[in-house]
Amino acid sequence: METISKNGLQRLLTIMDELREKCPWDQKQTEQTLRTLTIEETYELADAITNNDWDGIKEELGDVLLHIVFYAKIASEQQKFTIDEVIDGVCEKLIRRHPHIYGDVQVNDEEDVKRNWELIKLSEGKKSVLGGVPNSLPATVKAIRLQEKARKVGFEWEEKEQVWDKVEEEIGELKEAIAANDKAATEAEFGDLMFSLINYARFLRVDAESALELTNRKFIKRFTQMEELATAQGKVLGEMNLMEMDELWNTIKKQKS
């Protein structure tokens, strides 16, 4: 065991082999049963990153790595592929997609690197620049990824003012749809407005998903404090009117919590 511990990955692979052989729970798992758990672990990693919790990041990275090893173990049992093939595959991809490091391609900046990356992907058989964006991504994250991919081939506004003009245009179209009492058009225009705001966030170098999550957390914190303040005053939120609750809310906001 001492020899194994010198190589962390090999140690993990050995433990995985033992678990698949001896543990009833691990023996029953398939790529389908692991899928939901993998998504959960990924969100836990995202939470740790949002909280800047390095101990948490380290732990969650370990959990994600375990899932990668688990899938590779299942695949090897079915003679689909091995963990070595997974690692070799990503190594070859990185070398192939970085010709400015491993070849003779010249680049001037980060944007050239991103543009080359997308062109290389197309040469590998990708049918669209937008390919590779998972359908199951949360809508905000998907919008960011779609916009970033389009940007890499030059489909992009030049100035942030142009993007804001588009936001204002979408606001106007949303108002028109609302005034016409057209539910389908209202939904469509609301989506267009959100897409434009996410695009504007990119120009401000703000991660729209992270910004919204920070606001969610701020709302949770303030609302919880409002509930506590109401309780301290012998009141219940459900029995208060909006003006009374708004007064509590403003009190909490003044605390800069």
C-alpha positions in Angstrom: 0.0 0.0 0.0 3.0 2.3 0.6 3.9 2.1 -3.1 0.4 2.9 -4.2 0.1 6.0 -2.0 3.0 7.6 -3.9 0.7 7.9 -6.8 -2.6 9.4 -5.8 -4.5 8.5 -9.0 -3.3 4.9 -8.9 -4.4 4.7 -5.3 -7.8 5.9 -6.2 -8.0 3.4 -9.1 -7.1 0.6 -6.8 -9.8 1.6 -4.3 -12.3 1.8 -7.1 -11.4 -1.7 -8.1 -11.9 -2.9 -4.6 -15.2 -1.2 -4.1 -16.7 -2.6 -7.4 -15.6 -6.1 -6.2 -16.7 -5.9 -2.6 -19.2 -3.1 -1.9 -22.9 -4.0 -2.6 -23.8 -0.3 -3.3 -20.9 0.4 -5.6 -21.5 -2.9 -7.5 -25.1 -1.8 -8.3 -24.1 1.5 -9.8 -24.4 2.2 -13.6 -23.6 5.2 -15.7 -27.3 6.1 -15.5 -27.6 5.8 -11.7 -24.5 8.0 -11.3 -25.7 10.7 -13.6 -27.9 12.6 -11.1 -25.3 12.3 -8.4 -22.6 13.7 -10.7 -24.8 16.7 -11.4 -25.2 17.2 -7.7 -21.5 17.0 -7.0 -20.9 19.5 -9.8 -23.3 22.0 -8.2 -21.6 21.5 -4.8 -18.3 22.3 -6.4 -19.9 25.4 -7.9 -21.1 26.4 -4.5 -17.7 26.1 -3.0 -16.2 28.2 -5.8 -18.9 30.9 -5.3 -18.1 31.0 -1.6 -14.3 31.1 -2.3 -14.1 28.1 0.0 -10.8 26.5 -0.9 -11.1 23.6 1.5 -14.5 22.9 0.0 -13.2 23.2 -3.5 -10.5 20.7 -2.7 -13.1 18.2 -1.3 -15.6 18.7 -4.1 -12.9 18.3 -6.8 -12.1 14.9 -5.1 -15.7 13.9 -5.4 -15.9 14.9 -9.0 -12.6 13.0 -9.7 -14.2 10.0 -8.0 -17.1 10.1 -10.4 -14.8 10.3 -13.4 -12.9 7.2 -12.2 -16.2 5.5 -11.5 -17.5 6.1 -15.0 -14.2 4.9 -16.5 -14.3 1.7 -14.4 -17.9 1.0 -15.6 -16.8 1.6 -19.2 -13.8 -0.7 -18.8 -16.0 -3.5 -17.5 -18.2 -3.1 -20.6 -15.0 -2.9 -22.8 -15.9 0.6 -24.0 -12.8 2.5 -22.9 -10.3 2.7 -20.0 -9.2 5.6 -17.8 -5.9 5.7 -19.6 -7.8 6.3 -22.9 -9.8 9.1 -21.2 -6.6 10.8 -20.1 -4.7 10.2 -23.4 -7.7 11.6 -25.2 -7.8 14.8 -23.4 -4.0 15.2 -23.7 -4.2 14.7 -27.5 -7.1 17.2 -27.7 -5.2 19.9 -25.7 -2.1 19.4 -27.9 -4.2 19.5 -31.1 -6.1 22.6 -30.1 -3.0 24.5 -29.0 -1.0 24.7 -32.2 0.5 28.0 -31.0 2.2 26.0 -28.3 2.8 22.6 -29.9 3.0 23.8 -33.5 4.0 26.8 -35.6 0.8 28.8 -35.5 1.2 32.4 -34.4 -1.3 34.2 -32.1 -1.4 37.8 -30.8 -3.7 37.5 -27.9 -6.4 35.5 -26.0 -9.0 36.2 -28.6 -6.9 34.6 -31.3 -6.5 31.5 -29.2 -10.3 31.3 -28.7 -11.0 31.8 -32.4 -8.5 29.1 -33.4 -10.0 26.7 -30.8 -13.4 27.0 -32.4 -12.0 26.7 -36.0 -10.1 23.6 -35.0 -13.2 22.1 -33.5 -15.0 22.6 -36.7 -12.2 20.9 -38.6 -12.6 17.9 -36.3 -16.1 17.4 -37.5 -18.2 19.7 -35.4 -21.2 20.8 -37.5 -21.6 24.2 -35.8 -19.7 26.7 -33.7 -22.5 26.4 -31.2 -22.0 22.6 -30.9 -20.9 21.3 -27.6 -23.2 23.5 -25.5 -25.2 20.9 -23.5 -29.0 21.1 -23.9 -29.5 20.5 -20.2 -27.5 23.6 -19.0 -29.4 26.1 -16.9 -30.7 28.8 -19.3 -28.5 31.6 -18.0 -25.3 29.6 -18.3 -26.4 28.3 -21.7 -27.0 31.9 -22.9 -23.5 32.9 -21.8 -21.9 29.9 -23.5 -23.8 30.5 -26.7 -22.8 34.2 -26.8 -19.1 33.3 -26.0 -19.0 30.8 -28.8 -20.5 33.2 -31.3 -18.1 35.8 -30.2 -15.1 33.6 -31.0 -15.9 33.7 -34.7 -16.5 37.5 -34.7 -20.3 37.5 -34.3 -20.2 40.3 -31.7 -21.1 43.9 -31.1 -18.2 46.3 -31.1 -19.2 48.6 -28.2 -21.2 48.0 -25.0 -23.3 51.0 -25.9 -24.6 49.1 -28.9 -25.6 46.2 -26.6 -27.4 48.6 -24.3 -29.3 50.0 -27.2 -30.4 46.4 -27.9 -31.5 46.0 -24.3 -33.7 49.2 -24.6 -35.1 48.0 -27.9 -36.1 44.7 -26.2 -37.7 46.5 -23.3 -39.8 48.5 -25.8 -40.9 45.3 -27.6 -41.7 43.7 -24.3 -43.9 46.6 -23.3 -45.7 46.4 -26.6 -46.4 42.7 -26.1 -47.7 43.3 -22.6 -49.9 46.2 -23.8 -51.3 43.9 -26.5 -52.1 41.2 -23.9 -50.2 38.7 -26.1 -49.0 36.0 -23.7 -46.9 34.2 -26.2 -45.2 37.4 -27.5 -44.7 38.5 -23.9 -42.8 35.3 -23.0 -40.7 35.6 -26.2 -39.9 39.2 -25.7 -39.1 38.6 -22.0 -36.6 35.9 -23.1 -35.1 38.3 -25.7 -34.6 40.9 -23.0 -32.9 38.5 -20.6 -30.7 37.3 -23.4 -29.7 40.9 -24.2 -29.0 41.7 -20.5 -26.8 38.6 -20.3 -25.0 39.8 -23.4 -24.6 43.3 -21.8 -23.2 41.7 -18.6 -20.5 40.0 -20.8 -19.4 43.4 -22.1 -19.2 44.7 -18.5 -17.1 41.6 -17.7 -19.7 40.4 -15.2 -20.6 36.8 -15.0 -24.4 37.0 -15.2 -24.9 33.6 -13.5 -22.7 34.5 -10.6 -24.2 37.9 -10.3 -27.7 36.5 -10.1 -26.6 33.9 -7.6 -25.1 36.5 -5.4 -28.4 38.4 -5.6 -30.3 35.2 -4.7 -28.1 34.7 -1.7 -28.5 38.4 -0.6 -32.3 38.1 -0.9 -32.3 34.9 1.2 -30.2 36.5 3.8 -32.2 39.7 4.0 -35.6 38.0 3.9 -34.5 35.6 6.7 -33.4 38.6 8.7 -36.7 40.3 8.0 -38.5 37.2 9.4 -36.3 37.3 12.5 -37.0 41.0 13.0 -40.7 40.5 12.6 -40.6 37.7 15.2 -38.6 39.9 17.6 -41.4 42.5 17.3 -44.0 39.8 18.0 -45.3 39.8 14.4 -45.7 37.2 11.6 -45.0 38.2 8.0 -48.1 36.5 6.7 -50.2 38.7 8.9 -48.5 42.0 7.9 -49.3 44.2 4.9 -46.8 45.1 2.2 -46.1 48.5 3.6 -45.2 47.0 7.0 -43.0 44.4 5.5 -41.3 47.0 3.3 -40.4 49.0 6.4 -38.7 45.9 7.8 -37.0 45.3 4.5 -35.6 48.9 4.4 -34.4 48.5 8.0 -32.5 45.4 7.0 -31.0 47.1 3.9 -29.7 50.0 6.0 -27.7 47.5 8.1 -25.8 46.8 4.8 -26.1 43.1 5.4 
